[in-house]
Amino acid sequence: MNKSVVVLVLAGSVFAVSARVASAQSAAATDRGYINVGWGVESGSSAMSDTRTSPLFDETATITTTSTFTSGSLFDVGVGIRVWRNLTVGAAYHQEQNDTDAEITGSIPSPIFFNRPRQLSVTEPLDRKESAAHFVVGWWVPIGSKFDVMVSGGPSFFRLTQDAVSEVKPDTGITTVGASVETTERAKSVTGYNVGVDATYILWSNDSLRLGAGGFVRFTQAKAEVEMLSGVGVPTDVGGVQFGFGARLRF
């Protein structure tokens, strides 16, 4: 999804909630806090590419690795306390994983013929895991007795763990080229931000607890650099547009 569309949707949600607060004096939060648990999908795409050249048989070997990480499933949990009127302060945590294949291509000089390079094309599976702790300040708006909406935002602290192609050793075949590929797990900690909307419908309640189900959309992002084939940091986007649903507890 286009990031500008997400920003417009979330901005529209903020406006709608603000209008609701202005027009409905009865929309006062009474719950003291919340616990949310959910599952969903992070939608986004981050393409990474790196090239290394090296001398071989008095010529130059060129090897390129390219990988694109896209959508992955996530787990999400959040807690918060109402501190003043409808204002809440809380924290959330999400963990997401997606896998892909690195496309490794190259032009490898021949050990026999000058200026007649052989073409290399192999793939290598890669794992990528992302986790983040989010500090969130929210505005909580009950709409009726069983439905509420919260708009929130704040800083996010990411931990990215990703496999990266760190070494490619072409074989010495005469006409065709294979290669042994080594991967190295890279870990990065970076800071970003989050903004989102969460909606809840209450299914059961007593004097002290209310249980329900709900869904959320959140946009969160940070920038990181991961060392790949050449040993130089390659930029990558962390986070993305997140959609999810799950259980809601109000107390």
Summary of the structure (lengths in Angstrom):
residues: 251
radius of gyration: 24.4
end to end distance: 35.0
largest distance: 84.5
contacts: 830
relative contact order: 0.22
helix: 8%
strand: 73%
